[in-house]
Amino acid sequence: MPRRELKYPAQVEQWLNAWGQKLQNPGEMILIGSGGLLWHAAQKGIASPMSENSMDVDPITQNDEIAELCYDAQIGSLFEKENGWHINLMPNGALDGLPPDWQKRSTKKHYGLLQVEVPAPEDLLAPKIKRGEPRDLAHAQWARYNSLVKV
Amino acid sequence: MTSLALEDEARLQYSRILWKNPRTRNRLLFVWEHPEHPHRERFEENRQLVQGLLECPDPQAYVDTVAGADKWSLRTLTREIPAVIWSLWDESKQK
């Protein structure tokens, strides 16, 4: 299978549009990590690929229907075979790594019955910069280059 | 609540969410009871405790008062929730 992984903003938008059509009832999901950065880029019409590819996206949900979709798309799944990346469900505790009051700065968007909340780019980058691993710093640089955050 | 590693917290949080819905509960049970699941026997040994952990309102209180803090911690009991192996999870969709 050719390497595809997750690198283009449009990939996140296509995924969310598809899941918005699948949901039978309203549900909410928070998207953190590099998937969130790609989402912000997609909203700005940015098409440039992320400098370091990602293998997964990190959503958080309290909704059973969304959680089931995420389990269906876990590592090793047919979803991953088709898309080249998978879903890595994160717990509520992952939000503790974001700066305080991140929800005041987040953005929400509906895809059919699916409501997606994405923390602001600065908040998404905060745990990455704190971790300071090469891939995290490359994501921060990509976000700055594409004007998702101020320098 | 004792802090859990994110991986353990995710297993507890999402197992509890999926357990609440009868249909997804059946999918979990199909996976966990499957003869090919490597932890099936272990699940059977601790089934009542695991089930209680998934259904209780407060997991930490459940460990402290029901499961027994002398034998279990939230972390160790959470790890008794069997992993969901994708091939079995996919198969459970047809059942």
gemmi code that builds the backbone of each chain (N, CA, C; Angstrom):
import gemmi

chains = {
    "A": [
        ("MET", (0.844, -1.189, 0.000), (0.000, 0.000, 0.000), (0.889, 1.252, 0.000)),
        ("PRO", (0.643, 2.180, -0.904), (1.465, 3.396, -0.927), (1.244, 4.229, 0.333)),
        ("ARG", (2.299, 4.928, 0.755), (2.162, 5.788, 1.934), (1.275, 6.976, 1.598)),
        ("ARG", (0.264, 7.152, 2.402), (-0.601, 8.320, 2.188), (-0.612, 9.178, 3.446)),
        ("GLU", (-1.018, 8.544, 4.555), (-1.069, 9.231, 5.843), (-1.897, 10.521, 5.753)),
        ("LEU", (-1.741, 11.345, 6.748), (-2.561, 12.548, 6.843), (-1.663, 13.767, 6.729)),
        ("LYS", (-1.869, 14.555, 5.692), (-1.026, 15.734, 5.526), (-1.741, 16.916, 4.889)),
        ("TYR", (-2.851, 16.665, 4.182), (-3.548, 17.756, 3.514), (-4.767, 18.205, 4.322)),
        ("PRO", (-4.958, 19.516, 4.450), (-6.139, 20.011, 5.166), (-7.447, 19.427, 4.642)),
        ("ALA", (-7.538, 19.248, 3.345), (-8.789, 18.751, 2.760), (-9.138, 17.348, 3.247)),
        ("GLN", (-8.136, 16.566, 3.649), (-8.415, 15.201, 4.127), (-9.296, 15.229, 5.375)),
        ("VAL", (-9.035, 16.187, 6.268), (-9.820, 16.288, 7.505), (-11.241, 16.731, 7.182)),
        ("GLU", (-11.352, 17.692, 6.290), (-12.674, 18.196, 5.917), (-13.505, 17.091, 5.243)),
        ("GLN", (-12.874, 16.304, 4.385), (-13.594, 15.219, 3.711), (-14.069, 14.167, 4.721)),
        ("TRP", (-13.194, 13.855, 5.657), (-13.549, 12.881, 6.700), (-14.756, 13.365, 7.503)),
        ("LEU", (-14.730, 14.614, 7.950), (-15.817, 15.132, 8.781), (-17.122, 15.229, 7.991)),
        ("ASN", (-17.024, 15.603, 6.731), (-18.235, 15.637, 5.897), (-18.851, 14.243, 5.781)),
        ("ALA", (-18.000, 13.247, 5.602), (-18.495, 11.864, 5.459), (-19.159, 11.391, 6.749)),
        ("TRP", (-18.547, 11.667, 7.870), (-19.124, 11.226, 9.153), (-20.386, 12.009, 9.503)),
        ("GLY", (-20.433, 13.266, 9.086), (-21.646, 14.050, 9.310), (-22.837, 13.435, 8.608)),
        ("GLN", (-22.586, 12.780, 7.486), (-23.665, 12.107, 6.758), (-24.038, 10.770, 7.396)),
        ("LYS", (-23.104, 10.190, 8.118), (-23.350, 8.859, 8.710), (-24.151, 8.922, 10.001)),
        ("LEU", (-23.970, 9.984, 10.772), (-24.610, 10.051, 12.094), (-26.133, 10.020, 11.974)),
        ("GLN", (-26.752, 9.257, 12.851), (-28.213, 9.162, 12.867), (-28.824, 10.155, 13.853)),
        ("ASN", (-28.018, 10.579, 14.823), (-28.477, 11.509, 15.855), (-27.395, 12.568, 16.075)),
        ("PRO", (-27.790, 13.728, 16.610), (-26.780, 14.770, 16.845), (-25.693, 14.311, 17.812)),
        ("GLY", (-24.473, 14.675, 17.519), (-23.365, 14.302, 18.386), (-22.248, 15.329, 18.307)),
        ("GLU", (-21.468, 15.384, 19.374), (-20.387, 16.365, 19.437), (-19.029, 15.690, 19.569)),
        ("MET", (-18.048, 16.328, 19.009), (-16.687, 15.786, 19.042), (-15.712, 16.962, 19.129)),
        ("ILE", (-14.679, 16.795, 19.929), (-13.608, 17.791, 20.003), (-12.411, 17.208, 19.263)),
        ("LEU", (-11.792, 18.024, 18.448), (-10.639, 17.557, 17.669), (-9.391, 18.283, 18.136)),
        ("ILE", (-8.403, 17.518, 18.605), (-7.148, 18.132, 19.060), (-5.989, 17.606, 18.203)),
        ("GLY", (-4.807, 18.075, 18.502), (-3.622, 17.576, 17.801), (-3.485, 18.125, 16.390)),
        ("SER", (-2.667, 17.430, 15.598), (-2.372, 17.922, 14.250), (-3.616, 17.908, 13.365)),
        ("GLY", (-4.551, 17.001, 13.651), (-5.807, 16.997, 12.895), (-6.551, 18.309, 13.073)),
        ("GLY", (-6.468, 18.866, 14.276), (-7.094, 20.159, 14.530), (-6.420, 21.282, 13.755)),
        ("LEU", (-5.097, 21.212, 13.684), (-4.369, 22.228, 12.901), (-4.747, 22.141, 11.420)),
        ("LEU", (-4.839, 20.908, 10.923), (-5.240, 20.739, 9.522), (-6.663, 21.267, 9.304)),
        ("TRP", (-7.523, 21.069, 10.300), (-8.896, 21.578, 10.196), (-8.893, 23.095, 10.049)),
        ("HIS", (-8.123, 23.772, 10.890), (-8.056, 25.234, 10.801), (-7.538, 25.663, 9.425)),
        ("ALA", (-6.552, 24.948, 8.937), (-6.010, 25.274, 7.617), (-7.081, 25.114, 6.538)),
        ("ALA", (-7.861, 24.045, 6.656), (-8.928, 23.809, 5.670), (-9.943, 24.946, 5.690)),
        ("GLN", (-10.251, 25.478, 6.874), (-11.237, 26.561, 6.963), (-10.723, 27.821, 6.280)),
        ("LYS", (-9.392, 27.954, 6.230), (-8.801, 29.134, 5.573), (-8.518, 28.878, 4.097)),
        ("GLY", (-8.877, 27.720, 3.620), (-8.645, 27.405, 2.213), (-7.200, 27.085, 1.884)),
        ("ILE", (-6.442, 26.751, 2.924), (-5.022, 26.420, 2.708), (-4.914, 24.986, 2.186)),
        ("ALA", (-4.141, 24.809, 1.153), (-4.011, 23.478, 0.552), (-2.640, 22.864, 0.785)),
        ("SER", (-1.718, 23.641, 1.322), (-0.342, 23.127, 1.441), (-0.263, 22.001, 2.473)),
        ("PRO", (0.477, 20.942, 2.138), (0.556, 19.788, 3.040), (1.375, 20.084, 4.285)),
        ("MET", (1.037, 19.390, 5.354), (1.799, 19.508, 6.582), (3.205, 18.967, 6.338)),
        ("SER", (4.190, 19.608, 6.948), (5.578, 19.230, 6.689), (5.888, 17.825, 7.219)),
        ("GLU", (5.267, 17.455, 8.305), (5.455, 16.107, 8.866), (4.101, 15.421, 8.851)),
        ("ASN", (3.993, 14.321, 8.134), (2.722, 13.618, 8.041), (2.292, 13.080, 9.402)),
        ("SER", (0.997, 12.899, 9.540), (0.463, 12.298, 10.757), (-0.173, 10.965, 10.403)),
        ("MET", (-0.159, 10.039, 11.347), (-0.752, 8.718, 11.107), (-2.171, 8.626, 11.642)),
        ("ASP", (-2.584, 9.635, 12.421), (-3.904, 9.536, 13.048), (-4.463, 10.921, 13.373)),
        ("VAL", (-5.730, 10.941, 13.746), (-6.335, 12.147, 14.320), (-6.795, 11.786, 15.728)),
        ("ASP", (-6.907, 12.813, 16.576), (-7.197, 12.606, 17.999), (-8.499, 13.283, 18.407)),
        ("PRO", (-9.624, 12.605, 18.252), (-10.878, 13.198, 18.715), (-11.212, 12.783, 20.151)),
        ("ILE", (-12.094, 13.563, 20.758), (-12.629, 13.277, 22.090), (-14.143, 13.411, 21.982)),
        ("THR", (-14.886, 12.467, 22.530), (-16.344, 12.544, 22.463), (-16.977, 11.891, 23.685)),
        ("GLN", (-18.204, 12.285, 23.959), (-19.009, 11.615, 24.988), (-20.148, 10.833, 24.318)),
        ("ASN", (-20.171, 10.839, 23.011), (-21.293, 10.300, 22.245), (-21.010, 8.865, 21.801)),
        ("ASP", (-21.944, 7.959, 22.087), (-21.695, 6.541, 21.782), (-21.660, 6.258, 20.284)),
        ("GLU", (-22.472, 6.979, 19.535), (-22.491, 6.734, 18.091), (-21.165, 7.175, 17.450)),
        ("ILE", (-20.653, 8.303, 17.909), (-19.364, 8.760, 17.387), (-18.238, 7.849, 17.870)),
        ("ALA", (-18.321, 7.443, 19.135), (-17.289, 6.531, 19.659), (-17.256, 5.234, 18.847)),
        ("GLU", (-18.433, 4.746, 18.461), (-18.477, 3.517, 17.659), (-17.826, 3.727, 16.291)),
        ("LEU", (-18.114, 4.881, 15.684), (-17.467, 5.187, 14.396), (-15.948, 5.215, 14.557)),
        ("CYS", (-15.510, 5.770, 15.689), (-14.063, 5.857, 15.942), (-13.464, 4.460, 16.130)),
        ("TYR", (-14.170, 3.585, 16.836), (-13.688, 2.205, 16.990), (-13.621, 1.508, 15.626)),
        ("ASP", (-14.594, 1.808, 14.773), (-14.600, 1.214, 13.431), (-13.415, 1.696, 12.591)),
        ("ALA", (-12.831, 2.822, 13.017), (-11.748, 3.426, 12.226), (-10.422, 3.389, 12.972)),
        ("GLN", (-10.299, 2.479, 13.922), (-9.071, 2.401, 14.719), (-7.900, 1.831, 13.902)),
        ("ILE", (-6.761, 1.762, 14.536), (-5.572, 1.246, 13.859), (-5.821, -0.185, 13.365)),
        ("GLY", (-5.427, -0.446, 12.142), (-5.624, -1.765, 11.543), (-6.966, -1.924, 10.848)),
        ("SER", (-7.792, -0.882, 10.887), (-9.155, -0.986, 10.349), (-9.193, -0.830, 8.830)),
        ("LEU", (-10.364, -1.149, 8.293), (-10.602, -0.936, 6.869), (-10.497, 0.557, 6.544)),
        ("PHE", (-10.979, 1.379, 7.480), (-10.869, 2.839, 7.316), (-9.414, 3.229, 7.088)),
        ("GLU", (-8.532, 2.648, 7.899), (-7.116, 2.983, 7.762), (-6.558, 2.480, 6.435)),
        ("LYS", (-6.994, 1.297, 6.033), (-6.516, 0.764, 4.743), (-6.941, 1.671, 3.600)),
        ("GLU", (-8.148, 2.214, 3.708), (-8.667, 3.062, 2.632), (-8.079, 4.471, 2.649)),
        ("ASN", (-7.834, 4.980, 3.875), (-7.423, 6.385, 3.990), (-5.933, 6.587, 4.262)),
        ("GLY", (-5.287, 5.570, 4.786), (-3.867, 5.690, 5.083), (-3.590, 6.259, 6.463)),
        ("TRP", (-4.635, 6.535, 7.250), (-4.484, 7.021, 8.629), (-5.686, 6.521, 9.428)),
        ("HIS", (-5.576, 6.609, 10.737), (-6.651, 6.041, 11.568), (-7.100, 7.030, 12.649)),
        ("ILE", (-8.098, 6.602, 13.413), (-8.639, 7.435, 14.496), (-8.103, 6.928, 15.824)),
        ("ASN", (-7.574, 7.830, 16.618), (-7.040, 7.490, 17.935), (-7.850, 8.240, 18.997)),
        ("LEU", (-8.889, 7.584, 19.511), (-9.754, 8.245, 20.493), (-8.952, 8.660, 21.728)),
        ("MET", (-9.092, 9.899, 22.118), (-8.394, 10.402, 23.301), (-9.398, 10.616, 24.429)),
        ("PRO", (-8.945, 10.494, 25.672), (-9.859, 10.706, 26.795), (-9.982, 12.188, 27.151)),
        ("ASN", (-10.936, 12.486, 28.022), (-11.122, 13.879, 28.458), (-9.845, 14.464, 29.038)),
        ("GLY", (-9.056, 13.618, 29.693), (-7.840, 14.086, 30.349), (-6.851, 14.725, 29.394)),
        ("ALA", (-6.960, 14.399, 28.106), (-6.050, 14.998, 27.125), (-6.274, 16.499, 27.030)),
        ("LEU", (-7.468, 16.944, 27.393), (-7.774, 18.383, 27.328), (-7.053, 19.156, 28.425)),
        ("ASP", (-6.605, 18.436, 29.451), (-5.877, 19.103, 30.540), (-4.554, 19.690, 30.057)),
        ("GLY", (-4.057, 19.187, 28.940), (-2.795, 19.693, 28.404), (-2.943, 21.005, 27.653)),
        ("LEU", (-4.192, 21.413, 27.428), (-4.419, 22.683, 26.727), (-4.386, 23.841, 27.715)),
        ("PRO", (-4.095, 25.030, 27.239), (-4.099, 26.201, 28.134), (-5.491, 26.421, 28.731)),
        ("PRO", (-5.547, 27.041, 29.919), (-6.849, 27.313, 30.558), (-7.752, 28.132, 29.633)),
        ("ASP", (-9.046, 27.921, 29.775), (-10.048, 28.689, 29.020), (-9.967, 28.471, 27.510)),
        ("TRP", (-9.426, 27.350, 27.089), (-9.316, 27.105, 25.644), (-10.681, 27.131, 24.968)),
        ("GLN", (-11.723, 26.762, 25.721), (-13.059, 26.705, 25.101), (-13.562, 28.094, 24.705)),
        ("LYS", (-13.067, 29.133, 25.399), (-13.470, 30.499, 25.038), (-12.916, 30.889, 23.674)),
        ("ARG", (-11.850, 30.208, 23.249), (-11.194, 30.571, 21.983), (-11.432, 29.534, 20.886)),
        ("SER", (-12.187, 28.489, 21.196), (-12.371, 27.404, 20.222), (-13.383, 27.794, 19.156)),
        ("THR", (-13.417, 26.987, 18.111), (-14.358, 27.200, 17.003), (-15.213, 25.952, 16.854)),
        ("LYS", (-16.503, 26.172, 16.561), (-17.406, 25.033, 16.343), (-17.961, 25.089, 14.927)),
        ("LYS", (-18.155, 23.910, 14.369), (-18.732, 23.830, 13.022), (-19.591, 22.567, 12.922)),
        ("HIS", (-20.696, 22.687, 12.222), (-21.570, 21.524, 12.035), (-21.315, 20.867, 10.676)),
        ("TYR", (-21.298, 19.557, 10.709), (-21.259, 18.736, 9.489), (-22.475, 17.818, 9.586)),
        ("GLY", (-23.570, 18.225, 9.006), (-24.792, 17.464, 9.216), (-25.122, 17.444, 10.699)),
        ("LEU", (-25.276, 16.268, 11.276), (-25.617, 16.146, 12.693), (-24.388, 16.164, 13.595)),
        ("LEU", (-23.239, 16.188, 12.980), (-21.983, 16.183, 13.751), (-21.516, 17.605, 14.044)),
        ("GLN", (-21.360, 17.898, 15.340), (-20.765, 19.186, 15.712), (-19.317, 18.970, 16.134)),
        ("VAL", (-18.431, 19.670, 15.482), (-17.004, 19.543, 15.784), (-16.524, 20.828, 16.450)),
        ("GLU", (-15.845, 20.665, 17.563), (-15.246, 21.810, 18.252), (-13.728, 21.656, 18.166)),
        ("VAL", (-13.073, 22.709, 17.740), (-11.615, 22.652, 17.585), (-10.979, 23.809, 18.358)),
        ("PRO", (-10.105, 23.508, 19.294), (-9.396, 24.580, 20.003), (-8.629, 25.465, 19.025)),
        ("ALA", (-8.372, 26.693, 19.450), (-7.636, 27.635, 18.603), (-6.241, 27.079, 18.292)),
        ("PRO", (-5.689, 27.447, 17.135), (-4.358, 26.928, 16.765), (-3.302, 27.134, 17.851)),
        ("GLU", (-3.322, 28.314, 18.485), (-2.331, 28.575, 19.557), (-2.485, 27.559, 20.688)),
        ("ASP", (-3.728, 27.220, 20.998), (-3.975, 26.258, 22.082), (-3.579, 24.841, 21.666)),
        ("LEU", (-3.818, 24.508, 20.396), (-3.420, 23.177, 19.899), (-1.901, 23.020, 19.919)),
        ("LEU", (-1.225, 24.138, 19.662), (0.240, 24.070, 19.594), (0.903, 24.072, 20.970)),
        ("ALA", (0.195, 24.585, 21.974), (0.818, 24.728, 23.300), (1.412, 23.406, 23.822)),
        ("PRO", (0.650, 22.301, 23.825), (1.260, 21.050, 24.314), (2.369, 20.531, 23.400)),
        ("LYS", (2.270, 20.833, 22.109), (3.311, 20.394, 21.176), (4.622, 21.133, 21.457)),
        ("ILE", (4.489, 22.451, 21.655), (5.700, 23.245, 21.913), (6.309, 22.835, 23.252)),
        ("LYS", (5.439, 22.549, 24.216), (5.933, 22.118, 25.530), (6.691, 20.793, 25.409)),
        ("ARG", (6.145, 19.878, 24.581), (6.792, 18.577, 24.366), (8.093, 18.755, 23.592)),
        ("GLY", (8.031, 19.611, 22.583), (9.235, 20.016, 21.870), (9.910, 18.951, 21.028)),
        ("GLU", (9.167, 17.930, 20.632), (9.769, 16.905, 19.776), (9.856, 17.442, 18.343)),
        ("PRO", (10.795, 16.919, 17.561), (10.991, 17.464, 16.201), (9.709, 17.547, 15.385)),
        ("ARG", (8.880, 16.525, 15.456), (7.646, 16.559, 14.669), (6.696, 17.643, 15.171)),
        ("ASP", (6.655, 17.824, 16.501), (5.808, 18.868, 17.077), (6.267, 20.242, 16.616)),
        ("LEU", (7.574, 20.450, 16.640), (8.110, 21.754, 16.246), (7.906, 21.996, 14.750)),
        ("ALA", (7.960, 20.926, 13.972), (7.699, 21.056, 12.529), (6.242, 21.459, 12.300)),
        ("HIS", (5.339, 20.917, 13.104), (3.922, 21.297, 12.991), (3.746, 22.774, 13.357)),
        ("ALA", (4.465, 23.213, 14.393), (4.377, 24.620, 14.810), (4.900, 25.532, 13.699)),
        ("GLN", (5.989, 25.118, 13.090), (6.561, 25.914, 12.000), (5.589, 25.980, 10.816)),
        ("TRP", (4.975, 24.851, 10.507), (4.003, 24.800, 9.413), (2.825, 25.732, 9.708)),
        ("ALA", (2.371, 25.736, 10.963), (1.249, 26.601, 11.352), (1.627, 28.070, 11.220)),
        ("ARG", (2.845, 28.406, 11.596), (3.288, 29.799, 11.472), (3.423, 30.191, 10.001)),
        ("TYR", (4.000, 29.289, 9.218), (4.214, 29.559, 7.796), (2.888, 29.819, 7.082)),
        ("ASN", (1.854, 29.118, 7.520), (0.544, 29.255, 6.890), (-0.351, 30.271, 7.612)),
        ("SER", (0.266, 31.049, 8.502), (-0.444, 32.128, 9.209), (-1.616, 31.639, 10.052)),
        ("LEU", (-1.542, 30.406, 10.534), (-2.570, 29.934, 11.467), (-2.358, 30.582, 12.833)),
        ("VAL", (-1.096, 30.889, 13.129), (-0.758, 31.579, 14.378), (0.191, 32.726, 14.055)),
        ("LYS", (0.226, 33.694, 14.977), (1.167, 34.787, 14.798), (2.569, 34.294, 15.161)),
        ("VAL", (3.551, 34.868, 14.540), (4.947, 34.461, 14.789), (5.341, 34.766, 16.226)),
    ],
    "B": [
        ("MET", (-10.123, 11.329, 42.164), (-9.879, 10.161, 41.315), (-8.376, 10.012, 41.063)),
        ("THR", (-7.860, 8.834, 41.206), (-6.460, 8.578, 40.891), (-6.248, 8.865, 39.413)),
        ("SER", (-5.165, 9.596, 39.117), (-4.969, 9.916, 37.708), (-4.491, 8.681, 36.957)),
        ("LEU", (-5.067, 8.492, 35.795), (-4.710, 7.361, 34.940), (-3.867, 7.869, 33.781)),
        ("ALA", (-3.047, 6.994, 33.236), (-2.364, 7.325, 31.985), (-3.444, 7.524, 30.925)),
        ("LEU", (-3.148, 8.345, 29.939), (-4.165, 8.665, 28.935), (-4.709, 7.414, 28.259)),
        ("GLU", (-3.835, 6.459, 28.014), (-4.278, 5.227, 27.345), (-5.284, 4.464, 28.204)),
        ("ASP", (-5.018, 4.402, 29.504), (-5.945, 3.719, 30.411), (-7.243, 4.510, 30.541)),
        ("GLU", (-7.102, 5.835, 30.633), (-8.296, 6.674, 30.761), (-9.191, 6.520, 29.533)),
        ("ALA", (-8.573, 6.441, 28.358), (-9.355, 6.271, 27.131), (-10.073, 4.928, 27.137)),
        ("ARG", (-9.399, 3.889, 27.562), (-10.028, 2.563, 27.580), (-11.232, 2.563, 28.525)),
        ("LEU", (-11.064, 3.179, 29.689), (-12.161, 3.227, 30.655), (-13.305, 4.096, 30.134)),
        ("GLN", (-12.967, 5.291, 29.671), (-14.001, 6.232, 29.230), (-14.838, 5.660, 28.087)),
        ("TYR", (-14.174, 5.128, 27.069), (-14.930, 4.706, 25.887), (-15.571, 3.331, 26.054)),
        ("SER", (-15.001, 2.496, 26.900), (-15.684, 1.226, 27.192), (-16.984, 1.516, 27.929)),
        ("ARG", (-16.948, 2.482, 28.847), (-18.159, 2.843, 29.597), (-19.209, 3.457, 28.664)),
        ("ILE", (-18.773, 4.293, 27.746), (-19.719, 4.912, 26.804), (-20.366, 3.848, 25.915)),
        ("LEU", (-19.561, 2.946, 25.378), (-20.107, 1.928, 24.477), (-20.935, 0.891, 25.235)),
        ("TRP", (-20.613, 0.686, 26.502), (-21.345, -0.293, 27.305), (-22.783, 0.161, 27.567)),
        ("LYS", (-22.997, 1.469, 27.614), (-24.343, 1.994, 27.931), (-25.360, 1.668, 26.846)),
        ("ASN", (-24.903, 1.596, 25.621), (-25.802, 1.331, 24.492), (-25.874, -0.193, 24.285)),
        ("PRO", (-27.077, -0.778, 24.380), (-27.175, -2.249, 24.274), (-26.540, -2.830, 23.011)),
        ("ARG", (-26.674, -2.104, 21.911), (-26.121, -2.631, 20.652), (-24.595, -2.646, 20.685)),
        ("THR", (-23.989, -1.533, 21.132), (-22.523, -1.512, 21.168), (-21.992, -2.376, 22.319)),
        ("ARG", (-22.809, -2.527, 23.371), (-22.409, -3.465, 24.439), (-22.290, -4.880, 23.873)),
        ("ASN", (-23.243, -5.242, 23.025), (-23.181, -6.578, 22.408), (-21.957, -6.722, 21.517)),
        ("ARG", (-21.587, -5.638, 20.870), (-20.374, -5.699, 20.039), (-19.139, -5.917, 20.913)),
        ("LEU", (-19.088, -5.184, 22.051), (-17.951, -5.373, 22.968), (-17.907, -6.823, 23.464)),
        ("LEU", (-19.063, -7.336, 23.855), (-19.094, -8.696, 24.398), (-18.718, -9.727, 23.341)),
        ("PHE", (-19.127, -9.476, 22.103), (-18.745, -10.398, 21.028), (-17.220, -10.500, 20.944)),
        ("VAL", (-16.564, -9.343, 21.057), (-15.096, -9.312, 20.971), (-14.478, -9.968, 22.198)),
        ("TRP", (-14.928, -9.572, 23.376), (-14.296, -10.022, 24.615), (-14.542, -11.501, 24.901)),
        ("GLU", (-15.675, -12.024, 24.397), (-15.993, -13.448, 24.637), (-15.539, -14.345, 23.493)),
        ("HIS", (-14.961, -13.742, 22.486), (-14.603, -14.520, 21.301), (-13.480, -15.509, 21.633)),
        ("PRO", (-13.604, -16.748, 21.170), (-12.570, -17.754, 21.474), (-11.169, -17.346, 21.042)),
        ("GLU", (-11.077, -16.480, 20.057), (-9.749, -16.065, 19.579), (-9.190, -14.867, 20.340)),
        ("HIS", (-9.989, -14.293, 21.238), (-9.453, -13.158, 22.000), (-8.471, -13.684, 23.045)),
        ("PRO", (-7.244, -13.181, 23.039), (-6.221, -13.732, 23.949), (-6.536, -13.531, 25.437)),
        ("HIS", (-7.412, -12.619, 25.775), (-7.712, -12.356, 27.189), (-9.131, -12.785, 27.575)),
        ("ARG", (-9.703, -13.681, 26.763), (-11.080, -14.114, 27.029), (-11.218, -14.771, 28.400)),
        ("GLU", (-10.314, -15.669, 28.717), (-10.426, -16.388, 29.993), (-10.242, -15.442, 31.174)),
        ("ARG", (-9.314, -14.527, 31.013), (-9.079, -13.540, 32.073), (-10.316, -12.660, 32.272)),
        ("PHE", (-10.949, -12.311, 31.160), (-12.181, -11.527, 31.249), (-13.245, -12.315, 32.005)),
        ("GLU", (-13.374, -13.584, 31.705), (-14.383, -14.404, 32.392), (-14.109, -14.451, 33.895)),
        ("GLU", (-12.827, -14.518, 34.260), (-12.469, -14.574, 35.698), (-12.910, -13.317, 36.441)),
        ("ASN", (-12.779, -12.174, 35.784), (-13.066, -10.892, 36.450), (-14.282, -10.187, 35.865)),
        ("ARG", (-15.110, -10.960, 35.207), (-16.231, -10.385, 34.468), (-17.139, -9.501, 35.332)),
        ("GLN", (-17.507, -9.979, 36.497), (-18.428, -9.216, 37.347), (-17.813, -7.875, 37.758)),
        ("LEU", (-16.533, -7.919, 38.089), (-15.861, -6.673, 38.492), (-15.765, -5.690, 37.320)),
        ("VAL", (-15.412, -6.217, 36.170), (-15.287, -5.357, 34.989), (-16.649, -4.754, 34.643)),
        ("GLN", (-17.659, -5.605, 34.667), (-19.007, -5.140, 34.359), (-19.428, -4.048, 35.356)),
        ("GLY", (-19.118, -4.257, 36.615), (-19.432, -3.254, 37.629), (-18.712, -1.945, 37.371)),
        ("LEU", (-17.464, -2.037, 36.946), (-16.683, -0.832, 36.647), (-17.306, -0.058, 35.486)),
        ("LEU", (-17.837, -0.791, 34.526), (-18.423, -0.140, 33.355), (-19.785, 0.480, 33.659)),
        ("GLU", (-20.457, -0.025, 34.672), (-21.828, 0.429, 34.949), (-21.935, 1.391, 36.123)),
        ("CYS", (-20.921, 1.457, 36.952), (-21.026, 2.276, 38.175), (-20.987, 3.774, 37.844)),
        ("PRO", (-21.568, 4.605, 38.707), (-21.508, 6.055, 38.453), (-20.135, 6.659, 38.716)),
        ("ASP", (-19.378, 6.074, 39.647), (-18.080, 6.646, 40.022), (-17.028, 5.531, 40.082)),
        ("PRO", (-16.204, 5.404, 39.041), (-15.227, 4.292, 38.986), (-14.282, 4.227, 40.182)),
        ("GLN", (-13.801, 5.393, 40.635), (-12.862, 5.351, 41.761), (-13.557, 4.856, 43.029)),
        ("ALA", (-14.776, 5.335, 43.268), (-15.530, 4.877, 44.440), (-15.833, 3.392, 44.329)),
        ("TYR", (-16.088, 2.926, 43.121), (-16.366, 1.508, 42.904), (-15.153, 0.656, 43.295)),
        ("VAL", (-13.986, 1.108, 42.887), (-12.761, 0.370, 43.241), (-12.565, 0.379, 44.759)),
        ("ASP", (-12.768, 1.536, 45.361), (-12.520, 1.678, 46.798), (-13.513, 0.894, 47.655)),
        ("THR", (-14.758, 0.849, 47.213), (-15.790, 0.288, 48.094), (-16.307, -1.077, 47.672)),
        ("VAL", (-16.258, -1.382, 46.396), (-16.828, -2.649, 45.920), (-15.737, -3.640, 45.514)),
        ("ALA", (-14.874, -3.219, 44.614), (-13.842, -4.142, 44.122), (-12.847, -4.475, 45.232)),
        ("GLY", (-12.538, -3.464, 46.032), (-11.600, -3.700, 47.139), (-10.254, -3.059, 46.857)),
        ("ALA", (-9.978, -1.970, 47.581), (-8.730, -1.231, 47.357), (-7.513, -2.020, 47.813)),
        ("ASP", (-7.741, -3.076, 48.608), (-6.610, -3.905, 49.042), (-6.092, -4.770, 47.893)),
        ("LYS", (-6.939, -5.000, 46.919), (-6.522, -5.852, 45.796), (-6.416, -5.086, 44.477)),
        ("TRP", (-7.257, -4.076, 44.320), (-7.324, -3.385, 43.032), (-7.055, -1.896, 43.187)),
        ("SER", (-6.518, -1.318, 42.120), (-6.502, 0.141, 41.960), (-7.328, 0.423, 40.708)),
        ("LEU", (-7.637, 1.685, 40.516), (-8.399, 2.013, 39.305), (-7.606, 1.617, 38.059)),
        ("ARG", (-6.303, 1.795, 38.138), (-5.459, 1.459, 36.991), (-5.475, -0.047, 36.697)),
        ("THR", (-5.302, -0.844, 37.733), (-5.227, -2.291, 37.484), (-6.580, -2.861, 37.059)),
        ("LEU", (-7.651, -2.333, 37.638), (-8.962, -2.854, 37.234), (-9.321, -2.392, 35.824)),
        ("THR", (-8.944, -1.158, 35.494), (-9.176, -0.677, 34.123), (-8.468, -1.585, 33.118)),
        ("ARG", (-7.299, -2.064, 33.498), (-6.550, -2.922, 32.566), (-7.146, -4.314, 32.437)),
        ("GLU", (-8.127, -4.621, 33.262), (-8.853, -5.885, 33.099), (-9.941, -5.760, 32.027)),
        ("ILE", (-10.215, -4.529, 31.598), (-11.141, -4.366, 30.469), (-10.386, -4.832, 29.226)),
        ("PRO", (-10.865, -5.876, 28.572), (-10.079, -6.407, 27.441), (-9.963, -5.402, 26.294)),
        ("ALA", (-8.875, -5.481, 25.591), (-8.687, -4.629, 24.412), (-9.687, -5.024, 23.328)),
        ("VAL", (-9.992, -4.069, 22.467), (-10.868, -4.361, 21.323), (-9.993, -4.591, 20.100)),
        ("ILE", (-9.975, -5.823, 19.658), (-9.171, -6.192, 18.486), (-10.003, -5.909, 17.240)),
        ("TRP", (-9.417, -5.142, 16.316), (-10.244, -4.629, 15.231), (-10.899, -5.726, 14.387)),
        ("SER", (-10.172, -6.793, 14.090), (-10.759, -7.833, 13.225), (-12.019, -8.417, 13.871)),
        ("LEU", (-11.996, -8.593, 15.198), (-13.174, -9.116, 15.901), (-14.264, -8.051, 15.991)),
        ("TRP", (-13.841, -6.828, 16.215), (-14.801, -5.714, 16.267), (-15.528, -5.594, 14.930)),
        ("ASP", (-14.791, -5.733, 13.849), (-15.401, -5.661, 12.516), (-16.385, -6.811, 12.321)),
        ("GLU", (-15.976, -7.983, 12.788), (-16.847, -9.164, 12.667), (-18.129, -8.962, 13.485)),
        ("SER", (-18.024, -8.272, 14.589), (-19.185, -8.084, 15.476), (-20.280, -7.253, 14.814)),
        ("LYS", (-19.928, -6.514, 13.780), (-20.900, -5.674, 13.084), (-21.971, -6.535, 12.398)),
        ("GLN", (-21.565, -7.731, 11.995), (-22.481, -8.608, 11.252), (-23.422, -9.352, 12.175)),
        ("LYS", (-23.142, -9.330, 13.479), (-23.940, -10.159, 14.404), (-25.210, -9.446, 14.837)),
    ],
}
model = gemmi.Model(1)
for chain_id, residues in chains.items():
    chain = gemmi.Chain(chain_id)
    for i, (resn, *xyz) in enumerate(residues, 1):
        res = gemmi.Residue()
        res.name, res.seqid = resn, gemmi.SeqId(i, " ")
        for name, pos in zip(("N", "CA", "C"), xyz):
            atom = gemmi.Atom()
            atom.name, atom.element = name, gemmi.Element(name[0])
            atom.pos, atom.b_iso = gemmi.Position(*pos), 0.0
            res.add_atom(atom)
        chain.add_residue(res)
    model.add_chain(chain)
structure = gemmi.Structure()
structure.add_model(model)
structure.setup_entities()
